[in-house]
Structure formats: structure tokens, C-alpha cells
Amino acid sequence: MNAEEITLNIAVNLGRLGRWAAEGKRNRIQQFLDETETYIVQLEDAPKSTQFLKTFESFKKEFSVLKTNASPDMVWADMMLTWANILTHRAKLA
């Protein structure tokens, strides 16, 4: 997979995580947090454009905080959905 495809996979997972948290469905959240972490590692190793690096670095920091403090409330869900949207739009630059 190239950087754009990996970024879109991350965005899809974040969208799922956000929806599940908002709906109170917490049983698969850890599984998708772990899968997203795997995609992040893959994206770190993939060639990326310099235009995308700032977004990626910001996302990694925020995701680390969100994963560590995985108390899936509405604020957490909103942050996941926000990053899903940002990464979807920035994937072409990856």
C-alpha cells in the first residue's frame, strides 16, 4: 500500500471509532485502536510528501493521547471524527 491508501485506511478506522464511541459501542474500540496503530507504523515507513509531514506528525501526537486516554465519550468521539475528516482530505498529499 502507498501512503495515500494507508492514510485512507486510518481515516476509515477513525470514523468507525468515532461512531462507535458516540453510540456507546465500546466492545471493538481497542481492536481498531490497535489496528490503527499498525497502520501508523506502516505510514511512518512509507515514502510521504513533505506537504503531508506536518499533518502526520500532528496526528501521531494527538492519536497517542487519544489512545492512551481511551475514555470513549462524546469529546473523544468528536476528536476521532475530526481526524478522520482531516486525513481523508489530506490523503492526496500523502
C-alpha positions, 0 to 999 in steps of 0.5 A, a space after each residue: 500500500 502507498 501512503 495515500 491508501 494507508 492514510 485512507 485506511 486510518 481515516 476509515 478506522 477513525 470514523 468507525 471509532 468515532 461512531 462507535 464511541 458516540 453510540 456507546 459501542 465500546 466492545 471493538 474500540 481497542 481492536 481498531 485502536 490497535 489496528 490503527 496503530 499498525 497502520 501508523 507504523 506502516 505510514 511512518 515507513 512509507 515514502 510521504 510528501 513533505 506537504 503531508 509531514 506536518 499533518 502526520 506528525 500532528 496526528 501521531 501526537 494527538 492519536 497517542 493521547 487519544 489512545 492512551 486516554 481511551 475514555 470513549 465519550 462524546 469529546 473523544 468521539 468528536 476528536 476521532 471524527 475530526 481526524 478522520 475528516 482531516 486525513 481523508 482530505 489530506 490523503 492526496 498529499 500523502 
